Amino acid sequence: MKPENSPDNYEKWCTEWQQRFLTLDQDRLLHQIPGLDADGDYLTLSYYHSRYGIRRDTGEILCLEDPHPLTIFTRLNLYTLLWYCTEHAALTGEWMPFRSLKNASPFGPAFQKTVTDVFAKTFSGHLPELEQACRTLGGKKLPHSDAGYQIDAFACIPVQFLFWDRDEEFPAQANILFDRGATGFIHVESLVSVASEGLSLLTKASGLSPKGNTFT
């Protein structure tokens, strides 16, 4: 028996989400999702500084540029954004760690283990590489932590990556913050994947290898 999270099952979920997309009111989506545009046969939007297109007639997702690969998790995150975005979703300006988001507590330990801890271990002693990688993904420098950057996963889901490098007394530490309103745009469980993909892209852009098991 194949495990629930096998590649074949992820592909099956992508196919199911593609069919769900075809049932959506695309005009409504264009009205309520910031950064979503209509361009001929596609709906287009940016995800971590790269442009993607969703074919309006089939739901197929394509990368319209080539800086990042089109992963299964990218496809799932795009589909779940389109599906779960609520009519009155809005950013609040109130930032909080993942575990404090609405309905996030069941997924908090997995987020810590597969995202935050891996973030800290991977970039321990590699502050310049992290800063360069954040700039590569269009990050905006923040005044918090040794290397704090705000990066747009989607236009409606900015993410703050905060990192404190190791010193003689303490190991490296990291945190990832979301706007409290993020769960109005996407299912809270998908934010684990969104953050993990951001970390993977930062790691790749830095030329480092991840230290630990990541969600994606």
Disulfide bonds with the S-S distance in Angstrom:
none
